[in-house]
Amino acid sequence: MRTPLAAAGLAALGVLLMANPLYLPVAVGEPSPAYTHTVQPVTEGSVAGFESPAASGGNGSDASDAVVAYADLPPDAREAFDRARDSPEGGFGVEDPAERVDSLSYPTEPALGDGILIVERDGERYEFWTRTVEREPGAVVAQRVLLQPAAFLIGFLALVAGAAVGLRGRLGGE
C-alpha cells in the first residue's frame, strides 16, 4: 500500500514543480522604468510605416511631413540626439525621470511622431527613438534564471522517481 502512495506522491510533486512557470515568478516589487534614447540612420522601408525618400509611393505616407529638421528640435532634444548618435552603442538610457528630456515623449510602444522622430541633419536622415522600458526587479530575474529551472529539473526527477517506484512495486511483486 505504501508503494502506490509514494509513487503517486512523487508524481504529484513532480507535476507541481514542473508547472512552476504557472505560479512563478512572484512579483516582489514594482518594475523600475528606464528611459532610452536611440539614433540610427533611416534605411529602405524604414520604421512605423515611414518610407525613406528612395522608396517612392507605397503606403501613401508623405515623407516630408514626417521629417523634423535638426535645427527645429528644442535645444535639450538636440543635445539628447547628439549624445545618442555619438554613443558607441547607438544610444543611452537614464533611470531618473528628472533626467528625461521634457520636449520628447517616452511611450512604451513608440510610433512615428510619438517616440519616433525622423530627424534630418546635414542631408542625412536618422530615426530618433525615445521610449520607456519596464525592467523587472532583481529578485524576479533571479527567480526566472535560477529558481524556475531548478524547480523544473527537480520536478522532472521526482516524476521519474515516482515512475520508478511505481514500476518497482509492480515488478517486485509488492
PyMOL commands that set and color helices and strands:
alter all, ss='L'
color gray80, all
select helices_A, chain A and resi 2-18+20-22+63-66+70-72+75-86+97-99+138-172
alter helices_A, ss='H'
color red, helices_A
select strands_A, chain A and resi 32-41+67-69+91-94+111-112+115-121+124-135
alter strands_A, ss='S'
color yellow, strands_A
deselect
rebuild
show_as cartoon
